[in-house]
Amino acid sequence: MTVLDKVNEPKDIKNLTPLELEELAINVRDAILNRVSQYPGGYLGPNLGVVEMTVALHKVFNSPVDKLIWDVSHQSYPQQKQELKVFISSLEQRKLNQK
């Protein structure tokens, strides 16, 4: 069971320890790498660069009540599905559909 399995909505991030937050960032980064490698044309660098920031924003702010605005969609993969749990579920479902 990964830390990502504990996250069903953004407020779940608030209860994570610093070590779990680091593991969550690794889980999200792995998911981005998997997604971009399966579907060429995605933006890898900008998204990997904002993983920790996205996790930190959800730790500090009360999303979705507090609105987070991204000015560049190329950096919003971690947020778009974050919704993190939904992002991973969709990746896993795609893998199942490809088999």
C-alpha positions, 0 to 999 in steps of 0.5 A: 500500500502506497501513501497515495492509497491513503489519499482520496481527496486533497484534505487527506494530505493534511494528516500525512507526516513529513516522511509520507509527504515525501513518499507521496511526491515520489508516487505522483512523480512515478505516475507522471513518468508512467503517463508521459511514457505511455502517451508521448507528447506530454510535458514531463519536465514542467510537471516533475518540477511542481510535484512537491509544490502541489503537495505542499499547497494541498498540505497548507491550504484548504483546497478545494475551498481555497482556490489554486490557480495555475497559470501554465497548464503544462505544470498542472498534471499533478493538480489536474487529477488531484484529485491525485487518487483519481489520477492514479486510478485513471492510469491503472484503468488505462493499463488494464484496458490496454491488456 
